[in-house]
Amino acid sequence: MEFQFRPARDTELSPVARLSSHAREVGLRGLLAQGIWRRGVRLYLRLFHRLEVSGREHLPAAPPFVLIANHSSHLDALTLAAMLRGTSARRAFALAAGDTFFTSVRASAFAAWAVNALPVWRKRTSAKDLNGLRERLEEDKLVFILFPEGTRSRNGEMGRFLPGIGALVAGGAVPVVPCFLEGAFDCWPATRSWPRPGKLRLRIGPPLEFSGVGNDKAGWLEVGRRCEAAVRGLRG
């Protein structure tokens, strides 16, 4: 195998700018911090939410791939990230709302170092930003965790999927793995500041592929529709 040296994508950024940059790389300290965080989250999910996961056999053996799910709670991203193992766990980035998780240096530091989140700004994420995320996903062989509804459900019902997921995967070879998380709304709805104990069930479905879908507006809409149907099909 030929070794190829490549400088880190975030080399030129200041420490503060790196926190909320799509070019941020984890580094050794980040890997250690996130490893400790994942172990703590797994223990918490096992003790307080008796997490039950089915369909692990559908997860690709190695990145890149995208995990999508319904979105009703802050527990969603924590659960999807915590159930990953090995290389997939170390290369997983959650795409999180910038106006919620990256509003200050302290919040950005927590989102970056613990959750390993990358910001998606609801009102100002550009085509260039999406193209950059797509490039990182494919070239760096990452796992993206995202929720195509765009926001948490306020009543526990799953909303319509937005077409942004299509801009990341349409016309490419990266598989999309649909998931459905049951119980998260009851445990930690948007109206509560802290979670309460309760049962969580995560169902993982067969991966979807969109290599034959055009990377254009029509293709993005098709990707959104197919992803939504797959996630809805996993409901109990």
C-alpha positions in Angstrom: 0.0 0.0 0.0 1.4 3.4 -1.0 1.6 5.9 1.9 0.4 9.4 1.1 0.9 12.3 3.5 -1.9 14.8 3.7 -2.0 17.8 6.0 -5.0 18.1 8.3 -7.9 20.0 6.8 -8.1 22.4 9.7 -4.3 23.2 10.0 -4.7 26.8 9.1 -7.6 27.5 11.5 -7.4 29.0 15.0 -8.5 26.8 17.9 -11.8 28.7 18.3 -12.6 28.7 14.6 -11.8 25.0 14.4 -14.6 24.1 16.8 -17.3 25.1 14.4 -15.6 24.4 11.1 -16.7 21.7 8.7 -13.0 21.0 8.2 -12.4 20.1 11.8 -10.5 16.9 12.3 -10.6 14.9 15.6 -6.9 14.5 16.5 -5.5 12.4 19.4 -7.0 14.5 22.2 -10.4 14.4 20.5 -10.3 10.6 20.1 -9.5 10.1 23.7 -12.2 12.5 24.9 -14.8 11.1 22.6 -13.9 7.5 23.5 -14.5 8.3 27.2 -17.7 10.1 26.3 -19.0 7.2 24.3 -18.4 4.7 27.1 -20.2 7.0 29.5 -23.2 7.4 27.1 -23.4 3.6 26.5 -23.4 3.0 30.3 -26.1 5.6 30.7 -28.3 4.2 27.9 -28.0 0.7 29.3 -28.8 1.6 32.9 -31.5 4.3 32.4 -33.0 3.5 29.1 -32.4 -0.3 28.7 -31.5 0.4 25.1 -32.4 -2.4 22.7 -30.9 -2.4 19.2 -32.0 -4.7 16.4 -30.8 -4.9 12.8 -27.0 -4.3 13.5 -26.3 -6.7 10.6 -27.5 -4.0 8.2 -24.6 -1.6 9.2 -21.9 -1.4 6.5 -18.6 -3.1 7.6 -16.7 0.1 7.2 -17.3 3.8 6.4 -18.3 5.9 4.5 -22.0 5.7 5.2 -24.8 8.0 6.5 -27.1 7.1 9.4 -30.6 8.8 9.3 -33.5 8.5 11.8 -36.6 10.2 13.1 -35.9 13.1 15.4 -37.8 13.8 18.6 -35.1 14.2 21.2 -31.5 15.1 22.1 -31.2 11.4 22.9 -31.4 10.5 19.1 -27.9 11.5 18.1 -26.4 10.2 21.4 -28.0 6.8 20.8 -27.0 6.5 17.1 -23.4 7.5 17.9 -23.1 5.2 21.0 -24.3 2.1 19.2 -21.5 2.3 16.6 -18.3 0.3 17.1 -14.7 0.4 16.0 -13.6 2.5 13.0 -17.2 3.6 12.4 -17.5 5.0 15.9 -14.2 6.9 15.7 -15.1 8.4 12.3 -18.7 9.4 13.1 -19.8 13.0 13.0 -23.3 14.2 14.0 -24.6 17.0 11.9 -26.2 19.3 14.4 -28.1 22.6 14.3 -25.6 25.4 14.5 -28.1 27.8 16.1 -28.6 25.4 18.9 -25.2 23.7 19.6 -22.7 26.3 18.4 -24.0 29.5 19.9 -20.9 30.1 22.1 -17.3 29.0 22.5 -18.3 26.8 25.5 -21.2 25.2 23.7 -19.1 24.7 20.5 -16.3 23.1 22.5 -18.8 20.6 24.1 -20.4 19.8 20.7 -17.0 19.4 19.1 -15.0 17.5 21.7 -17.7 15.3 23.3 -20.4 14.8 20.6 -18.1 15.3 17.6 -20.7 17.4 15.9 -20.4 19.5 12.8 -22.7 22.6 12.5 -25.5 22.9 9.9 -26.9 26.4 10.0 -30.6 26.2 9.2 -30.8 29.6 7.5 -27.4 30.0 6.0 -25.9 26.6 5.0 -24.9 27.1 1.3 -24.5 24.7 -1.6 -20.7 25.2 -1.1 -21.1 24.0 2.5 -23.0 20.9 1.5 -20.5 20.1 -1.3 -17.7 20.4 1.3 -19.5 18.0 3.6 -20.1 15.6 0.8 -16.4 15.7 -0.2 -15.3 15.0 3.4 -17.8 12.1 3.7 -16.5 10.4 0.6 -12.7 11.2 0.7 -12.1 10.8 4.5 -14.5 7.8 4.7 -16.6 9.2 7.5 -20.0 8.3 9.1 -22.5 11.2 9.2 -25.4 11.0 11.6 -28.3 13.3 10.6 -32.0 13.8 10.9 -33.6 14.9 7.7 -36.7 16.4 9.4 -34.4 19.3 10.3 -35.7 19.8 13.8 -37.1 17.8 16.8 -40.7 16.8 16.7 -42.8 18.7 19.2 -45.6 16.1 19.5 -43.7 12.8 19.0 -44.9 12.3 15.4 -42.4 12.0 12.6 -42.4 15.0 10.2 -41.6 15.3 6.5 -38.0 14.8 5.4 -36.2 17.8 3.8 -34.3 17.3 0.6 -30.9 18.3 2.1 -29.9 14.6 2.6 -30.0 14.3 -1.2 -27.3 16.9 -1.7 -25.0 14.7 0.3 -25.6 11.3 -1.4 -27.5 11.7 -4.7 -25.5 10.2 -7.6 -22.8 8.8 -5.3 -21.9 5.4 -3.9 -22.3 6.2 -0.2 -25.0 4.1 1.4 -27.7 5.6 3.7 -28.8 3.4 6.6 -32.3 4.2 7.9 -33.1 3.9 11.6 -36.1 4.4 13.8 -35.7 5.2 17.5 -38.7 4.5 19.7 -39.2 5.9 23.2 -36.9 9.0 22.9 -39.8 11.5 22.8 -41.3 10.1 26.1 -37.9 10.2 27.7 -36.7 13.6 26.6 -39.1 15.8 24.7 -38.2 19.3 23.6 -40.2 20.7 26.5 -38.0 19.1 29.1 -34.6 20.3 30.2 -33.3 16.9 31.3 -34.2 13.3 30.3 -36.1 10.9 32.5 -35.7 7.1 32.6 -37.6 5.0 30.0 -37.2 2.2 27.4 -35.5 3.0 24.1 -35.7 0.7 21.0 -33.5 1.3 18.0 -34.3 -0.5 14.7 -31.8 -0.4 11.9 -32.9 -1.1 8.3 -31.2 -2.3 5.1 -29.0 0.4 3.5 -30.3 2.5 0.6 -28.1 3.5 -2.3 -28.7 6.5 -4.7 -26.0 6.1 -7.3 -28.6 6.2 -10.0 -30.3 9.3 -8.8 -29.4 12.7 -10.3 -27.5 15.1 -8.2 -30.0 17.9 -8.8 -33.2 19.3 -7.1 -35.4 16.6 -8.5 -32.9 13.9 -7.4 -32.7 15.5 -3.9 -36.5 15.3 -3.5 -36.5 11.7 -4.6 -33.8 10.9 -2.0 -35.8 12.6 0.7 -39.0 10.7 -0.2 -37.2 7.3 -0.3 -35.4 7.9 3.0 -38.6 9.0 4.7 -40.4 5.9 3.5 -37.6 3.7 4.7 -37.6 5.2 8.2 -41.4 5.1 8.5 -41.3 1.5 7.5 -39.2 0.6 10.6 -41.9 1.8 13.0 -43.1 -0.9 15.3 
